[in-house]
Amino acid sequence: MLKDITLGQYFPLDSCIHKLDPRVKILLTLFYIILIFFVHSVSGYLLVGFFTLFLIFLSKVPLKVVIKSVKPLLIIIFITAFINLFFTGGEKVVFSWKFIKITENGIINAVSMALRLVFLVMGSSLLTYTTSPILLTDGIERLLSPFSKIGLPSHELAMMMTIALRFIPTLLEETEKIIMAQKSRGADFESGNLLKRAKALVPVLVPLFISSFRRADELATAMECRCYRGGKGRTSLRQLKINSADVLSIVIFAIFCAVLVLINVYNIRIMGY
């Protein structure tokens, strides 16, 4: 399961998505996430699905890698769909047995929430797959820089967010090593009830926390040795500039948004809302 978590990983490939300005990718990803929650029809979900596959194709990131990013969240997706399926009311009852009642609205909400979570994970994962940590830091810092006038530490926030994303694969790899080491000493993490499995994880969590604090201390020491003093007076090796490819990507995304809005308006009129 730990190997299926690909959040925070970067795939250095030569694609048009990789070459886009990180600020454009961050903003378009945010708008993409917001748009997902305004889809309420089958045609809308089909459009979002085709658009997501189109982006994956352009990024040259293997489709199986993107699908693998969804696997760790299957339990959350299943629980969300289950709650919407059995706890959503409606006039048209599809199935009823004793206190269990499944309505048409419940089925629609369950499928909708599951698809939204899947598209959300796949779309947001493309941001980290196609953007290096350094460019991601620069992009977040530039986007937050206007708020620095009101006292918001934009550089520090961008640095913390990027370091957190960067250390996810490292901590997962460290956790995998600790689990294998404990298994070689006879530890059992798979048998027993939920309480026993939770107790069995204690020998994993303790060395993991110690390793995390050690890595954080080593990172802080390395930054001090390199005379790191934050964003004040700091220059960047790569100057971010909006080029024609960024403008084209914004235009394509705007067309996608317009078509999605038209589909929603058309379906609302057809349904008589």
Sequence and secondary structure as in RCSB ss.txt:
>XXXX:A:sequence
MLKDITLGQYFPLDSCIHKLDPRVKILLTLFYIILIFFVHSVSGYLLVGFFTLFLIFLSKVPLKVVIKSVKPLLI
IIFITAFINLFFTGGEKVVFSWKFIKITENGIINAVSMALRLVFLVMGSSLLTYTTSPILLTDGIERLLSPFSKI
GLPSHELAMMMTIALRFIPTLLEETEKIIMAQKSRGADFESGNLLKRAKALVPVLVPLFISSFRRADELATAMEC
RCYRGGKGRTSLRQLKINSADVLSIVIFAIFCAVLVLINVYNIRIMGY
>XXXX:A:secstr
 GGG  TT       TTTTS HHHHHHHHHHHHHHHTT  SHHHHHHHHHHHHHHHHHHT  HHHHHHTTGGGHH
HHHHHHHHHHHS   SSEEEEETTEEEEHHHHHHHHHHHHHHHHHHHHHHHHHHSS HHHHHHHHHHHHGGGGGG
T  HHHHHHHHHHHHHHHHHHHHHHHHHHHHHHHTT  SSSS HHHHHHHTHHHHHHHHHHHHHHHHHHHHHHHH
TT   STT   SS     HHHHHHHHHHHHHHHHHHHHHHHHHHHHT 
